[in-house]
Amino acid sequence: MDAEKTIMQLESQLRASQAEIEQAKKRFPALNVEIEALFNKSEHVELTQAQKEDYSLESSEVRVFASIPKTKVQWLDQLLLTQFLQFILHIEAGNEGLLNSQQVLSKQDEISPETAVQHLQQVYDTLIENIKEFPVIGMHSSLESQYLGQRNHLVSFSMRVDEYMGGAHGMYMTHYVNIDINKRKVLTLNELINTKQREKLKALLWQTYREQRVDENGQYNGFTTPEEFRVSENFYFSPNGIVFVYPPYELGSFAEGEIELELNWFMANEMLNLDYQRTLKDGFNQNSTAM
């Protein structure tokens, strides 16, 4: 009897959850997104006389800035805040791979704007200490957010980090956040693309990259091999298709910046899971001739 009671309770909870999701679909508003500064501090650090003579500097500047989207939709703002903080932690860890969104969402209810500000203050304090010990002309870290738009049940944002810690140049990368408002979660590559299609996807992206990396003699001169090439889990949607984004140095020189490989809708659509395929309702006809 206890087992039957438990099953009935679980079924009731499932029905309630499904009903809540259906209501949320109907209630979701047209977004009016504002980008707010979450943290903005700078300081000129005076150096000792010995440091001034050794480094030919009078002072060094430290600057930390961060902005975040505010949508006025509570669950969405919380989700974006989680992504924001996890992206910062990911960059600090020096991990060149991309975020596993399923892992980063597990503790989102514990994260608040105050948590993010406290962490950014720690970053700021650490840079002050570092520049006092190892003077350079300046150190800065900024994370700027943007709202990219909405298409049906998908809303997209970008978060770009730009850091300079001394040396010839700084480093930057952009993290794209695509959110399924029906499911209230970040859309991962595994949820977008059928896993059985991953090898086909990799082959198409590799072909796109290889065609872009040829010298005047038609010889391949890219930065990686077919074996080392990976499908980036960092992507966004364009009017023409899905754009996969790679950080500087992975597929090109620093001067080339982030490398983008676009797969047009005519090649991508049949590889997508059904929830994300384009249809005639989107003005898309798979049988049309691609432009």
Number of C-alpha atoms within 10 A of each C-alpha: 6 7 8 9 10 11 12 12 12 12 12 12 12 12 12 12 12 12 12 11 16 13 12 15 15 9 9 12 11 8 14 10 15 13 14 13 14 16 18 15 12 14 14 13 17 16 18 13 10 9 17 14 11 10 14 12 16 16 20 18 18 23 19 21 19 22 19 24 23 19 19 13 13 10 15 18 15 20 20 24 21 23 22 25 20 20 21 18 13 15 17 10 9 8 10 13 13 15 18 12 18 11 9 16 17 10 9 17 11 9 14 14 14 10 13 20 16 13 15 22 16 12 15 24 13 12 21 23 12 15 22 17 11 11 25 19 16 19 22 18 21 19 23 19 23 17 20 16 13 16 9 10 15 18 20 19 19 20 23 18 20 15 18 17 18 15 8 6 9 14 14 18 19 20 23 22 23 22 21 17 20 16 14 16 16 22 19 19 18 13 14 15 20 15 15 10 14 15 11 12 19 16 15 18 21 18 13 14 20 18 13 13 15 13 10 6 6 9 11 14 11 16 14 14 11 11 6 7 16 15 19 18 19 21 23 19 22 13 7 13 16 19 19 19 22 26 23 18 14 16 21 17 14 16 8 10 17 19 19 17 21 21 20 17 22 19 15 18 20 16 20 20 15 14 10 17 16 18 12 8 7 10 8 14 14 15 7 8 7 11 6
